[in-house]
Amino acid sequence: MTSVLDIAMTIHTIFAALWTGGTLVVAGAVIPAARSELLSTDGLILIARRFWYLTVGSVLLLLFSGGHLAGTLYTAETLQSTGRGNLVLAMVGLWLVLAVVLFFGFRRLTSDHPEKSAVAAATKARPWFLGASVISIALLVVAGFL
């Protein structure tokens, strides 16, 4: 029989993978394509909007599923005094930083007026998405240690 803990772990893993993987795809494929004029402004906005929905959904689901997992598997003391607890706290910090960095990246990607080119928007957003990629990889590394 499947427990609530198993369901929370599955949801947490799926959305963590989708969010970090999506971040790497946007940074590694979408932004370069827009900067090379292979992607129109409308196409860039469509992709950004879809990824924004994934980001918001992932942030919420990771918050609730991760909160449930941490509350079930750890105490406040074990979070602070064990290696695994410290990794969980590091993951929470990285998760929060990733959400903030992506927020600013999306603002740069979508804030230009419609007459601006996808090249300009992607160029402005590039540093934010590159930073988000580094954070995503760090999250995956920490998850591997857990």
C-alpha positions as a LaTeX table, in Angstrom:
\begin{tabular}{lrrr}
\hline
Residue & $x$ (\AA) & $y$ (\AA) & $z$ (\AA) \\
\hline
Met1 & 0.00 & 0.00 & 0.00 \\
Thr2 & 1.28 & 3.44 & $-0.93$ \\
Ser3 & 1.77 & 5.84 & 1.95 \\
Val4 & 1.41 & 9.61 & 2.02 \\
Leu5 & 5.19 & 9.77 & 2.45 \\
Asp6 & 5.70 & 7.81 & $-0.79$ \\
Ile7 & 3.30 & 10.09 & $-2.66$ \\
Ala8 & 5.00 & 13.22 & $-1.30$ \\
Met9 & 8.42 & 11.85 & $-2.26$ \\
Thr10 & 7.23 & 11.02 & $-5.79$ \\
Ile11 & 5.64 & 14.44 & $-6.33$ \\
His12 & 8.72 & 16.13 & $-4.91$ \\
Thr13 & 11.10 & 14.20 & $-7.15$ \\
Ile14 & 9.06 & 14.65 & $-10.34$ \\
Phe15 & 8.62 & 18.39 & $-9.96$ \\
Ala16 & 12.20 & 18.96 & $-8.82$ \\
Ala17 & 13.38 & 17.16 & $-11.97$ \\
Leu18 & 10.97 & 19.07 & $-14.22$ \\
Trp19 & 11.90 & 22.43 & $-12.74$ \\
Thr20 & 15.66 & 21.98 & $-12.75$ \\
Gly21 & 15.61 & 20.30 & $-16.16$ \\
Gly22 & 13.38 & 23.01 & $-17.59$ \\
Thr23 & 15.73 & 25.66 & $-16.26$ \\
Leu24 & 18.65 & 24.00 & $-18.02$ \\
Val25 & 16.68 & 23.72 & $-21.28$ \\
Val26 & 15.67 & 27.38 & $-21.23$ \\
Ala27 & 19.21 & 28.51 & $-20.42$ \\
Gly28 & 20.92 & 26.08 & $-22.80$ \\
Ala29 & 18.55 & 26.04 & $-25.77$ \\
Val30 & 15.80 & 28.67 & $-25.68$ \\
Ile31 & 17.90 & 31.71 & $-24.74$ \\
Pro32 & 20.66 & 30.88 & $-27.30$ \\
Ala33 & 18.03 & 30.28 & $-30.01$ \\
Ala34 & 16.40 & 33.64 & $-29.31$ \\
Arg35 & 19.78 & 35.40 & $-29.28$ \\
Ser36 & 20.60 & 33.79 & $-32.67$ \\
Glu37 & 17.29 & 35.04 & $-34.13$ \\
Leu38 & 15.98 & 31.49 & $-34.49$ \\
Leu39 & 13.04 & 32.22 & $-32.19$ \\
Ser40 & 10.50 & 34.97 & $-32.65$ \\
Thr41 & 9.40 & 37.29 & $-29.87$ \\
Asp42 & 6.01 & 35.58 & $-29.79$ \\
Gly43 & 7.65 & 32.16 & $-29.55$ \\
Leu44 & 9.94 & 33.33 & $-26.78$ \\
Ile45 & 7.03 & 34.80 & $-24.82$ \\
Leu46 & 5.02 & 31.59 & $-25.26$ \\
Ile47 & 7.88 & 29.43 & $-23.98$ \\
Ala48 & 8.59 & 31.84 & $-21.12$ \\
Arg49 & 4.93 & 31.85 & $-20.08$ \\
Arg50 & 4.73 & 28.04 & $-20.11$ \\
Phe51 & 7.96 & 27.75 & $-18.13$ \\
Trp52 & 6.66 & 30.37 & $-15.69$ \\
Tyr53 & 3.60 & 28.16 & $-15.05$ \\
Leu54 & 5.92 & 25.19 & $-14.44$ \\
Thr55 & 8.03 & 27.32 & $-12.11$ \\
Val56 & 5.09 & 28.54 & $-10.02$ \\
Gly57 & 3.59 & 25.05 & $-9.84$ \\
Ser58 & 6.92 & 23.52 & $-8.93$ \\
Val59 & 7.65 & 26.10 & $-6.23$ \\
Leu60 & 4.29 & 25.44 & $-4.59$ \\
Leu61 & 4.41 & 21.65 & $-4.90$ \\
Leu62 & 8.03 & 21.51 & $-3.71$ \\
Leu63 & 7.15 & 23.74 & $-0.76$ \\
Phe64 & 4.28 & 21.52 & 0.35 \\
Ser65 & 5.80 & 18.13 & $-0.46$ \\
Gly66 & 9.22 & 19.13 & 0.90 \\
Gly67 & 7.65 & 20.59 & 4.01 \\
His68 & 5.78 & 17.34 & 4.57 \\
Leu69 & 8.90 & 15.27 & 4.01 \\
Ala70 & 11.04 & 17.43 & 6.31 \\
Gly71 & 8.37 & 17.48 & 8.99 \\
Thr72 & 7.93 & 13.72 & 8.82 \\
Leu73 & 11.56 & 12.62 & 8.48 \\
Tyr74 & 13.36 & 15.24 & 10.60 \\
Thr75 & 13.05 & 17.22 & 13.79 \\
Ala76 & 14.35 & 20.77 & 14.22 \\
Glu77 & 17.31 & 19.30 & 16.08 \\
Thr78 & 18.19 & 16.71 & 13.42 \\
Leu79 & 17.93 & 19.33 & 10.66 \\
Gln80 & 20.58 & 21.38 & 12.44 \\
Ser81 & 22.81 & 18.69 & 13.87 \\
Thr82 & 23.09 & 15.95 & 11.24 \\
Gly83 & 24.75 & 15.88 & 7.86 \\
Arg84 & 21.51 & 14.92 & 6.10 \\
Gly85 & 19.66 & 17.67 & 7.94 \\
Asn86 & 22.24 & 20.21 & 6.82 \\
Leu87 & 21.83 & 19.00 & 3.24 \\
Val88 & 18.07 & 19.49 & 3.54 \\
Leu89 & 18.60 & 23.03 & 4.82 \\
Ala90 & 21.06 & 23.71 & 1.98 \\
Met91 & 18.47 & 22.45 & $-0.48$ \\
Val92 & 15.82 & 24.77 & 0.98 \\
Gly93 & 18.19 & 27.72 & 0.64 \\
Leu94 & 19.09 & 26.84 & $-2.96$ \\
Trp95 & 15.40 & 26.31 & $-3.77$ \\
Leu96 & 14.59 & 29.79 & $-2.50$ \\
Val97 & 17.52 & 31.39 & $-4.37$ \\
Leu98 & 16.52 & 29.58 & $-7.59$ \\
Ala99 & 12.96 & 30.89 & $-7.33$ \\
Val100 & 14.20 & 34.48 & $-6.86$ \\
Val101 & 16.77 & 34.28 & $-9.66$ \\
Leu102 & 14.20 & 32.86 & $-12.08$ \\
Phe103 & 11.72 & 35.57 & $-11.13$ \\
Phe104 & 14.21 & 38.26 & $-12.16$ \\
Gly105 & 15.15 & 36.28 & $-15.27$ \\
Phe106 & 11.51 & 36.13 & $-16.34$ \\
Arg107 & 11.13 & 39.85 & $-15.75$ \\
Arg108 & 14.05 & 40.53 & $-18.09$ \\
Leu109 & 12.74 & 38.05 & $-20.64$ \\
Thr110 & 9.18 & 39.35 & $-20.81$ \\
Ser111 & 9.30 & 43.01 & $-19.74$ \\
Asp112 & 10.27 & 44.50 & $-23.09$ \\
His113 & 7.64 & 46.08 & $-25.25$ \\
Pro114 & 6.22 & 43.93 & $-28.06$ \\
Glu115 & 8.17 & 45.86 & $-30.67$ \\
Lys116 & 11.48 & 44.87 & $-29.04$ \\
Ser117 & 13.23 & 41.86 & $-30.44$ \\
Ala118 & 13.61 & 38.45 & $-28.87$ \\
Val119 & 17.36 & 38.97 & $-29.20$ \\
Ala120 & 17.31 & 41.96 & $-26.85$ \\
Ala121 & 15.06 & 40.23 & $-24.31$ \\
Ala122 & 17.12 & 37.03 & $-24.35$ \\
Thr123 & 20.36 & 38.97 & $-24.02$ \\
Lys124 & 19.04 & 40.79 & $-20.95$ \\
Ala125 & 17.76 & 37.55 & $-19.38$ \\
Arg126 & 20.81 & 35.42 & $-20.18$ \\
Pro127 & 22.86 & 36.11 & $-17.02$ \\
Trp128 & 19.88 & 35.32 & $-14.82$ \\
Phe129 & 19.19 & 32.02 & $-16.54$ \\
Leu130 & 22.87 & 31.07 & $-16.51$ \\
Gly131 & 22.90 & 31.71 & $-12.76$ \\
Ala132 & 19.71 & 29.69 & $-12.40$ \\
Ser133 & 21.41 & 26.83 & $-14.26$ \\
Val134 & 24.29 & 26.80 & $-11.80$ \\
Ile135 & 21.85 & 26.78 & $-8.90$ \\
Ser136 & 19.85 & 23.97 & $-10.54$ \\
Ile137 & 22.97 & 21.85 & $-10.89$ \\
Ala138 & 23.87 & 22.56 & $-7.26$ \\
Leu139 & 20.38 & 21.43 & $-6.23$ \\
Leu140 & 20.83 & 18.18 & $-8.15$ \\
Val141 & 24.22 & 17.60 & $-6.54$ \\
Val142 & 22.78 & 18.14 & $-3.06$ \\
Ala143 & 19.87 & 15.84 & $-3.90$ \\
Gly144 & 22.37 & 13.19 & $-4.99$ \\
Phe145 & 24.09 & 13.41 & $-1.60$ \\
Leu146 & 20.75 & 12.92 & 0.12 \\
\hline
\end{tabular}
